[in-house]
Amino acid sequence: MEVNLDSCTREQTSRNVLEPTLTCFDEAQRKIFHLMEKDSYRRFLKSRFYLDLAGPSGCGSEKQSAAKSPADCPSLVPQCA
């Protein structure tokens, strides 16, 4: 899987992997989470796929989904809410 990281972060991560530490992916991880938060995750929450999956739990039915957020339904995506 490929992610859309800027060239500086990609190069830094490549160098870090040559002498790996517990923190060698930290900067890349921060950037990826920021990208997801800013764009991908928000689009996913509005997608038909998510709304269809969330519907049976009672938290994301089509009628209610516009007013709901992941914080309203922590069981759906607990690690991201």
N, C-alpha and C positions, 0 to 999 in steps of 0.2 A: 504494500500500500504506500502511496506517495502522498505527502502533504505539501501544501503551498507555503514553504518557509522562505524568508528572504535569504539572499546568498550569503550574507555575513553569518547568520545563525547556522545555516547549513555547513559552511566552512568551519566554524567554531566547533560544531558538534562532530564533524569528521575528524578534526584534530584531537578533540577530547577522547574519542574512541580509541585512538592509538595508544593512549595511556589512561585507561578507564578508571574512574573513581565513582563513588556513590552519587556524585552530583553531575556527572558528565552530560546528562540529558536535561538538566534542570531548566536552562534557558530555552531550549527547544520546546520543552513541555509548557512553560509559561506562555510562549508565543502561540502554540497550538490551542491551548485553552482560551486564550484571548480571541483568536480567530473564530473558534467555535461559539463562544459567548456572543460575539459581535454579529455573527452572520448565520452560520450553519445551524446551530441549536435553535435559534429563534425561528428560522424557516421551517425546521423539522416540527416544532411545536404547532405550527399552523398548517402542516401538511395533512392531506387526506389520510395518508398512511397512519400517522400518529393519532389522529382523531378517531379513526376506525378501531385502532388497537385500544385506545383509552376508553372508548364508549362502554364496554361491558362492565367496567369497574364502577361506573356511576359518576366518575369524576370528569369524563371528557366527552360525553355525548354531544352530538352536533349542536343541539340547542343550548347546552351549557358551556361548551368549550370556549366561546369568545370571552366569557367572563372569568374563566378559570386560568390559573397559572400553575406551574409545577409546585409552587409552595402550597397551593390549595390541595394538592394530591401527592403528598410526599412518597407514597408507596409506588408511584409510577416510575420515577427516576430519582431514587433517594440520594445517589452519589452526586447528582448535579443540582439538586434543588437548593 
